């Protein structure tokens, strides 16, 4: 009996992926540990390893195919002694057996969304500590109904409400025979019954105006307009349409949700940098050399910012937390994400235990992260999680801005450029190098006083940087 190869879940939030490349072709022998395919997510390209042996009998999804749903059947493996030429794709989605998964890290983190061990491949880059998807659940639980592609297609054609169908597949998955049974019994037709009425209403509805909709006050297009409505504001031929890639779609979705769900408020401080710049110069001049004569580290202002945020979180432990549905998760160590811009989007690799790491370690980790981020070679566990993030636009000459919190984090620090400003000290004007920093806070986790305490701790460390070395 052939073994199903299903599109694996490469992260807890992944719903679709692009099948970038097959590294094995039909007829190739496969051993456990062989890399069989490359899958593109919104963030990176991942190598997928086989966890069983056999012969790749059929490739059902061609390389280059975009938006393949998680748990979709993509290939079939012939077992030992089975004729690869006789292997056929299962009609009902449940004929072929699925091989057990041997994920690294958390058990069941590669389990299919319906709770079954349906993913044949092992993905080494799955995030550590990812929430297991292995718990069985009924087909209609939550917002998602787990059903085979064929069952979905038949249900759509026949007007069957899948959420009302009891699945008989693995862990309650709805398969072809379940839908056919529902059709024969006349059950689960709620959607179908509503369709004729909806159609008649649609026929009687007046045709929409063909003129472009009026713009909202202020001249901008209101949110939620359709593609045709937005295009109606502008003269034909005056623009080009740029399709969204997976990363940009995810950024748009997650940050829109962040602004809608997390109540943001903002706290801004000015930090004097003179002492930090002197210490930075001293430390960089004292750096040892490698065998090629290159310095072992070169600290940037951003490295001090990361370290200061890490220490500030541990000094204000109530702020070292995130929101989790009906409770707050409070952490022992500080995990600080750092926004890295790349073509078409950004990554936010996370410096783990930033409160404990030396400045030189943080500096070298960030250089490695930035290089691999731009090559899209970061592993999910390297950019997921974190309690806060740092977004630094100082290198672009930006003096002040506010940043959107990256869920599930509870804050983000927006850092502007350091510049010479006139400040008053001891009643007298003097010139100092000053940097403006703005903390965006999730009010569910940090109230005003707590956020103020956190950014005050950050400011104190920036202006007295020797405290970061102790």
NUKOL-334838 format. One record per residue (C-alpha): residue in three letters; x, y, z. Coordinates in steps of 0.1 Angstrom, whole numbers, padded with zeros to 4 digits, always signed. Each point is the difference from the previous one (the first is absolute). Layout:
residues N
AlaXYZ...
This chain:
residues 470
Unk+0000+0000+0000Unk+0015+0034-0010Unk+0010+0026+0025Unk-0015+0035-0002Unk+0024+0030-0002Unk-0019+0030+0012Unk+0008+0037+0001Unk+0016+0004+0034Unk-0007+0028+0025Unk+0032+0019+0003Unk-0012+0022+0028Unk-0029+0002+0024Unk-0018+0027-0021Unk+0007-0014-0035Unk-0030-0007-0021Unk+0015-0002-0035Unk+0034-0003-0015Unk+0017+0001-0035Unk+0015-0032-0013Unk+0032+0016-0012Unk+0019-0031-0012Unk+0001-0038+0000Unk+0034-0013+0008Unk-0010-0036-0008Unk-0017-0011-0032Unk-0025-0028-0007Unk+0017-0034+0003Unk+0027+0012+0024Unk+0007-0021+0030Unk-0004+0019+0033Unk+0017-0007+0033Unk-0008+0015+0033Unk+0017+0034+0004Unk+0000+0007-0038Unk-0010+0035-0009Unk-0029-0004-0024Unk-0013+0035-0006Unk+0003+0037+0007Unk-0031+0018+0014Unk-0003+0038+0000Unk-0019+0017+0028Unk-0007+0037+0003Unk+0034+0003+0017Unk+0025-0025-0013Unk+0007-0031-0021Unk+0002-0032+0020Unk+0015-0034-0008Unk-0023-0029+0008Unk+0014-0034+0010Unk-0015-0034-0005Unk-0005-0022+0031Unk-0007-0033-0017Unk+0014-0020-0029Unk-0015-0009-0034Unk-0002+0012-0036Unk-0015+0033-0011Unk-0028-0014-0021Unk-0021+0030-0009Unk+0004+0038+0003Unk-0035+0015+0002Unk+0009+0037+0005Unk+0026+0014-0025Unk+0028+0021+0012Unk-0007+0037-0002Unk-0036-0005+0011Unk-0010+0028+0024Unk-0024+0001+0029Unk-0002-0038+0007Unk-0021-0005+0031Unk+0016-0017+0030Unk-0010-0037+0000Unk-0005+0000-0037Unk+0011-0033-0017Unk+0031+0009-0020Unk+0016-0034-0009Unk-0001-0037+0006Unk+0027-0024+0012Unk+0000-0037-0009Unk+0010-0022+0028Unk+0026-0028-0002Unk-0013-0027-0023Unk-0027+0022-0015Unk+0000+0007-0037Unk+0005+0038-0004Unk-0017-0002-0034Unk-0032-0013+0014Unk-0004+0027+0026Unk-0030+0022-0005Unk-0012+0031+0018Unk-0027-0009+0026Unk-0035+0011-0011Unk-0014+0005+0034Unk+0030+0015+0016Unk+0003-0028+0026Unk+0011-0031-0020Unk+0037+0005+0003Unk+0016-0003+0034Unk+0020+0028+0016Unk+0035-0005+0015Unk+0007+0009+0036Unk+0017+0033+0005Unk+0033+0004+0019Unk+0002+0037+0007Unk+0029+0016+0018Unk-0009+0020+0030Unk-0036+0001+0013Unk-0020-0033-0006Unk-0026+0003-0026Unk+0011+0034-0012Unk-0001-0013-0036Unk-0034-0015+0004Unk-0026+0008-0026Unk-0027+0026+0009Unk-0026-0027+0005Unk+0021-0015+0028Unk+0013-0030-0020Unk+0036-0008-0007Unk-0006+0006-0037Unk+0032+0018-0009Unk+0025-0025-0014Unk+0029+0024+0001Unk+0021+0013+0029Unk+0007+0037-0001Unk+0031+0009+0021Unk-0009+0037+0001Unk-0033-0004+0019Unk+0000+0025+0030Unk+0011-0014+0033Unk-0029+0000+0025Unk-0026+0004-0027Unk-0035-0007+0012Unk-0008-0037-0008Unk-0027-0006-0025Unk-0004-0036+0010Unk-0032+0002+0019Unk-0029-0017-0017Unk-0029+0022-0007Unk-0034-0004-0019Unk-0001+0011-0036Unk-0021+0031+0008Unk+0018+0012+0031Unk+0012+0036+0001Unk-0001+0021-0032Unk+0016-0026-0022Unk-0015-0032-0014Unk+0025-0028-0007Unk-0009-0018-0032Unk+0017-0016-0030Unk+0002+0021-0032Unk-0024-0024-0017Unk-0025+0003+0028Unk+0001+0038-0001Unk-0005+0000-0038Unk-0031-0023+0002Unk-0014+0020+0029Unk+0004+0032-0019Unk-0017-0014-0031Unk-0029-0015+0020Unk-0005+0028+0025Unk+0010-0020+0030Unk+0009+0018+0033Unk+0033-0018+0009Unk-0002+0012+0036Unk-0032-0020+0005Unk+0016-0032-0014Unk+0015-0026+0024Unk+0033-0012-0013Unk+0010-0036+0000Unk+0036+0006-0011Unk+0030+0002+0023Unk-0008+0022+0030Unk-0034+0010-0013Unk+0012+0011-0035Unk-0028+0002-0025Unk+0005-0022-0030Unk-0019-0008-0032Unk-0023-0026+0014Unk-0010+0023+0029Unk-0012+0027-0025Unk-0018-0026-0022Unk-0017-0014+0030Unk-0012+0035+0010Unk-0013+0005-0035Unk-0019-0033+0000Unk-0015+0006+0034Unk-0010+0036-0008Unk+0019+0014+0030Unk+0025+0029+0001Unk-0018+0020-0027Unk-0004+0032+0020Unk+0023+0020-0024Unk-0017-0016-0031Unk-0035+0010+0012Unk+0011+0036+0005Unk+0016+0003-0035Unk-0032+0003-0021Unk-0013+0028+0022Unk+0033+0018-0002Unk+0000-0004-0038Unk-0035+0015-0003Unk+0010+0028+0022Unk+0031+0007-0020Unk-0022+0001-0032Unk-0023+0025+0014Unk+0027+0022+0014Unk+0008+0031-0020Unk+0031+0000-0020Unk+0029+0018+0016Unk+0009+0035-0012Unk+0028-0001-0025Unk+0015+0033+0012Unk+0030-0001+0024Unk-0010+0002+0036Unk+0005+0033+0019Unk+0033+0003+0019Unk-0001+0003+0038Unk+0006+0033+0015Unk+0037+0008-0001Unk+0004-0012-0036Unk+0010-0036+0008Unk-0018-0032-0011Unk-0020-0015+0030Unk+0012-0033+0013Unk-0018-0031-0012Unk-0005+0011-0036Unk+0001-0026-0027Unk+0027-0002-0027Unk-0024+0015-0026Unk-0011+0028+0023Unk+0035+0010+0008Unk+0010+0000-0037Unk-0030+0021-0007Unk+0017+0029+0018Unk+0028+0002-0026Unk+0003+0004-0037Unk+0006-0031-0020Unk+0036-0005-0010Unk+0013+0023+0028Unk+0011-0030+0022Unk+0013-0035-0002Unk-0013-0029+0021Unk+0025-0018+0022Unk-0013-0034+0013Unk+0007-0007+0037Unk+0025-0027+0009Unk-0005-0022+0030Unk+0021+0022+0023Unk-0019+0032-0008Unk-0033-0017+0004Unk+0010-0013+0034Unk+0013+0034+0011Unk-0032+0017-0011Unk-0022-0025+0018Unk+0020-0002+0032Unk+0006+0037+0005Unk-0036+0009-0009Unk-0012-0025+0026Unk+0026+0014+0025Unk-0015+0035-0003Unk-0035-0013+0002Unk+0005-0024+0029Unk+0029+0014+0022Unk-0009+0034+0014Unk+0031+0021-0007Unk+0013+0030+0020Unk+0033+0018-0004Unk+0027+0013+0023Unk+0029+0022-0012Unk+0032+0009+0016Unk+0032+0018-0010Unk+0033-0019+0009Unk+0034+0017+0001Unk+0026-0021-0017Unk+0033+0017+0008Unk+0010-0025+0027Unk-0011-0029-0021Unk+0020+0012-0031Unk+0032+0004+0021Unk-0005-0035+0015Unk-0007-0015-0034Unk+0032+0015-0014Unk+0021-0013+0029Unk-0015-0035-0003Unk+0005-0002-0038Unk+0036+0012+0004Unk+0006-0028+0025Unk-0014-0028-0022Unk+0024-0029-0006Unk+0009-0011-0035Unk-0006-0033-0018Unk+0026-0019-0019Unk-0006+0023-0030Unk+0005+0031+0020Unk-0037+0010+0000Unk-0016+0012+0033Unk-0019-0027+0018Unk-0030+0024+0003Unk-0011+0035-0009Unk-0027+0014+0022Unk-0028+0022-0015Unk-0024+0023+0019Unk-0027-0025-0008Unk+0019-0027+0019Unk-0002+0022+0031Unk-0037+0006-0006Unk-0007-0037-0001Unk+0020-0007+0031Unk-0017+0029+0018Unk-0035-0012-0009Unk+0009-0035+0012Unk+0013+0013+0034Unk-0030+0024+0003Unk-0024-0029-0004Unk+0016-0019+0028Unk+0001+0030+0022Unk-0037+0006-0006Unk-0011-0037+0001Unk-0037+0008-0003Unk+0007+0015-0034Unk+0019-0032-0011Unk-0033-0016-0011Unk-0024-0007-0029Unk-0038-0003-0003Unk-0013-0035-0005Unk-0038+0000-0005Unk-0012-0002+0036Unk+0033+0005+0019Unk+0034+0016+0000Unk+0032-0020-0006Unk+0028+0015+0020Unk+0036-0010-0008Unk+0032-0006+0020Unk+0024+0013-0027Unk-0003+0027-0026Unk-0005-0008-0037Unk+0005+0030-0023Unk-0009-0001-0036Unk+0018+0023-0025Unk-0016+0012-0032Unk+0022-0007-0031Unk-0012+0015-0033Unk+0002-0022-0031Unk-0014+0004-0035Unk-0037-0002+0002Unk-0004-0001+0037Unk+0019-0007+0033Unk+0011-0026+0024Unk+0001+0003+0038Unk+0027-0024+0012Unk-0001-0004+0038Unk+0030+0004+0023Unk-0007-0026+0027Unk+0009+0008+0036Unk+0012+0034-0010Unk+0003+0010+0036Unk+0027-0026+0006Unk+0020+0004-0032Unk+0031+0023-0004Unk-0001+0028-0025Unk+0025-0017-0022Unk-0021-0032-0001Unk-0031+0021-0009Unk+0019+0018-0027Unk+0013-0032-0016Unk-0034-0017+0002Unk-0016+0030-0017Unk+0025+0000-0028Unk-0007-0037-0006Unk-0037+0005+0002Unk+0000+0030-0024Unk+0020-0018-0026Unk-0022-0031+0000Unk-0032+0021+0002Unk+0009+0017-0033Unk+0007-0034-0015Unk-0033-0013+0015Unk+0019-0028+0018Unk-0012+0006+0035Unk-0017-0029+0018Unk-0035+0007+0014Unk+0011-0005+0036Unk+0025+0029-0006Unk-0027+0025-0009Unk-0031-0011+0020Unk-0009+0009+0035Unk+0017+0027+0020Unk-0015+0025+0025Unk+0010+0033-0016Unk+0017+0012-0031Unk+0023+0028-0011Unk-0006+0019-0033Unk+0028+0024-0007Unk-0004+0025-0029Unk+0028+0023+0012Unk+0023-0010-0029Unk-0026+0016-0023Unk+0000+0033+0018Unk-0034-0006+0016Unk-0002+0020+0033Unk-0033-0014+0014Unk-0026-0026-0010Unk-0024-0025+0016Unk+0001-0037-0008Unk-0027-0027-0001Unk+0002-0028+0025Unk+0009-0034-0015Unk-0024-0026+0016Unk+0003-0018+0023Unk+0025+0025+0014Unk-0013+0027+0024Unk+0022+0030-0010Unk+0024+0014-0026Unk+0026+0027+0002Unk+0003+0024-0029Unk+0035+0016+0000Unk+0009+0032-0019Unk+0033+0015-0010Unk+0025+0013+0025Unk+0007+0037-0007Unk+0015+0031+0016Unk-0026+0020+0019Unk+0001+0029+0025Unk-0010-0012+0034Unk-0001+0017+0034Unk+0023-0013+0027Unk+0003+0018+0034Unk-0020+0028-0013Unk+0023+0006-0030Unk-0004-0009-0037Unk+0025-0026-0013Unk+0003-0022-0030Unk-0005-0038+0004Unk-0006-0029-0023Unk-0036-0011+0004Unk-0021-0029-0013Unk-0038-0001+0002Unk-0016-0034+0008Unk-0037-0008+0000Unk-0014-0031+0017Unk-0033-0014-0014Unk-0018-0019+0027Unk-0028-0026+0000Unk-0024+0015+0027Unk-0013-0035+0008Unk+0035-0008+0014Unk+0016+0033+0009Unk-0020+0029+0014Unk+0013+0035-0002Unk+0020-0001+0033Unk+0016-0033-0008Unk+0009+0011-0035Unk+0015+0032+0014Unk+0021-0021+0025Unk+0013-0022-0029Unk+0011+0028-0022Unk+0015+0019+0029Unk+0021-0030+0008Unk+0011-0001-0036Unk+0009+0037+0000Unk+0020-0005+0032Unk+0021-0027-0016Unk+0006+0019-0032Unk+0012+0031+0018Unk+0020-0021+0025Unk+0013-0028-0022Unk+0026-0013+0024Unk-0029-0017+0017Unk-0003-0023-0030Unk+0035-0014+0006Unk-0005-0009+0036
